[in-house]
Amino acid sequence: MFKIVTDINVSKNFKLSEFVCKEGKNEALYDCRLIMMLQEMREKIGRPIIINSGYRSPAYNKKINGSPKSQHILGKAADIRIVGFSPEEIAKLAVKMGFTGIGIYDTFTHVDVRDNPHPRGYAYWDMR
């Protein structure tokens, strides 16, 4: 029997456990570009970034009524919070940092590294 280790660092400030699917099966898939950009954001602002949701298995995504085309299923997305920053402030920073998918919600900001962004260079939506 093998124990799955999820507390390994995937960057200076992020652990694999932060991106594991919340359904409890220790599944994780992540795009290295997402981790690198989140790390760059963390270094730029000098504050911890809280990952609310990283990878989602297709089954878990369906269970929570996520979009069938969710970038979370591909390991390309994270829903994040930063203490002292509003979701809108995080979204503005995400645009400057080069994320290709950015969504504003009441309590968090969605960021992703989708491969086919909007013609302006990024997809952007506001669900507040």
Order of alpha helices (4+ residues) and beta strands (2+ residues): alpha-beta-alpha-beta-alpha-beta-beta-beta
